[in-house]
Amino acid sequence: MRISCERVAVTQMRKHIAWYLKGFRNSKELKNKTNTVDKKEMAEEILDDYLNII
């Protein structure tokens, strides 16, 4: 059950991430990366890496 709930949450999170990133530099590449994640930790890592670059 927990994995199923996480999958649903991550799917919804991906939509919100894409919306929040609109207009950011290199956001297309970042959105492509975040749209492939299936675990929240992966999304956090991608976003942390991006924040360290800008």
C-alpha positions in Angstrom: 0.0 0.0 0.0 2.8 2.4 0.9 4.5 2.0 -2.5 1.2 2.6 -4.3 0.5 5.8 -2.3 4.1 7.0 -3.0 3.6 6.4 -6.7 0.5 8.5 -6.8 2.1 11.2 -4.7 5.1 11.3 -7.0 3.0 11.5 -10.1 1.1 14.5 -8.7 4.4 16.1 -7.5 5.8 15.9 -11.0 3.0 18.0 -12.3 3.5 20.6 -9.6 7.3 20.7 -10.1 6.8 21.3 -13.9 4.5 24.2 -13.1 6.8 25.8 -10.5 9.8 25.5 -12.8 8.1 27.5 -15.6 10.4 30.3 -16.6 13.5 29.1 -14.8 16.8 28.8 -16.7 17.2 25.3 -18.2 13.8 24.3 -16.9 13.1 22.2 -19.9 16.0 19.8 -19.1 15.1 19.8 -15.4 11.4 19.1 -16.2 12.4 16.2 -18.4 14.5 14.7 -15.6 11.8 15.2 -12.9 9.1 13.7 -15.1 10.9 10.4 -15.2 11.3 9.9 -11.4 9.2 7.4 -9.5 10.5 8.0 -6.0 10.5 11.3 -4.0 14.1 10.9 -3.1 15.1 11.0 -6.8 13.1 14.2 -7.3 14.7 15.8 -4.3 18.2 14.9 -5.5 17.5 16.3 -9.0 16.1 19.6 -7.5 19.0 19.8 -5.0 21.5 19.4 -7.8 19.8 22.2 -9.8 19.7 24.5 -6.8 23.4 24.0 -6.3 24.1 25.1 -9.9 22.1 28.3 -9.9 
